[in-house]
């Protein structure tokens, strides 16, 4: 819990207003994070909520992170699961909640369409106008 307390303090003091995360109620191992879609992308100005579930072995084991807000994206499935290497096999105890949130923002702007969880989103990615319509149609601020 020491690690999470330090991370919470770091996030609270951060000048970056495009990301945030706080414990969800009394359970310090369950957090709600938010990210704002990156500038100059189809996600610009959209706000997404994510859930964080931290294992007892954190930071030596990655947390489970999922989108709560629907997110039409090649690397996010319809249940909110995220395909991001640092949340899987590339996890390091050097990563923290801030790193995860920033990495997800980067993923929104630059998906890995060669390894999609959402094949429809990957197929539409090349046609950004059509893609943006899908993003807006599926987006519901939670």
N, C-alpha and C positions, 0 to 999 in steps of 0.2 A: 504494500500500500504506500510505502515511502516514495517509490518511483512515481506513482500516479499523483500523489500530492504535489511533488515537485513539478510535474508536467502541467498540472492545473494552474499552478502559480505562474509558470512561464507563459502559458496561453493567455492568462488574464492580463499579463503585463505587455503582451505583444501589441505593437502598433498596427499589425495586419488585421484589418476589419473584414477581410474576405473569408476568413476561417474562424471557427470557434468550436469549443467542446467543453461540456460540463457533465458532472455525474448526473444520472437520471434518478433523482430522489435520494433515498438513504443508501442504496447499494453503490459503493465506490468502484465496483468492478463492472458496472454497466453505465455507459455514457451515451449522450446524444451529441453528435457533432453537426456542424453546418459548414457548407462551402457555398460560395457564390461562383457561378459559371465564369470562366475566364473571358477577358475582353477579346473582342474580334473573333468570337466563335459563335456557333448557333446557340450556345448555352449562356451567352453574355446576359448578365443581370438576373438570371434565374437562381433561386436559392434552393439548395438541396439539404435535406436532413439525412443523417446516417446514424446507425446504431453501432456501438462498440461494445463488445463483450470481452473482457480481459480474463485470461486464465490465471490461476494462482501462480503459475511459473513466469508471468510477465515480469520483466521485459525479455526474458530468454526464449519465450514463445510468443508468436504473433497473436494479436487479438483477432477476433472474428468481426469483420466490418461489413455492413450491408447498407444499401440505400433504403431509406424509409420512403422518401419521395420517389415516385415513379421516374425512372431515368431511361430514356430510349438511347442506347449507346451500344456499339459493337462489343464492348467488354463488360457489359452489365446484363444479367439475365432478367427475366420478368419477375423473379422473386427478390431482386435487389442484390444478388450475389455479384461480387466483383472479381474479375480475373486480372490480378495485379501481382507480378512476381514478388514484390517485397512483402506481400501478405501470405506468401506461400513459401517456396523453396529458397528465395533470396532474402528471407528475414534475417535481421541482425539486431542484437540487443542495443546497438547504437541508434536504431530508429526510435522515434517517439510519435505521439499523437500528432504533433505539428507536421512532422515529416510525412506521415500517412495522409493527412488532409491535403497537403501541398502536392503530393504525388497523385492523388485522385484528381485534383484540379488539372494537373498536366495531362493525365490520361484522358480527361474530357476533351481537351484540345487536340490531342495527338494519340488516337486509339491504335491499338495493335490489331489491324484488320486481318492479319494472317492467323490469329488465334482467337476467333470470336466466340463469345457465349451467346450472342444474339446475331444469328446469321442474316436476318432481315436488315438490321441496322448496318451490318458490314456491307451488305449488297447496295444499300442506298447511300452510303457514305460519299461516294464519288459525285453524286448529284446533290450538292449542298442545299439548293432551294427546296427540293422535295424532302430532303432529310430534315430540314428545319421545320417543315410543316408537321412531320411526324413527332418531332421533339415537342413542339407546342401542343399538339393534340394529346400527347400522353402525359404532359406535365400537369401536375396538380400539386400546388404548394401544400405540403402536409402541416 
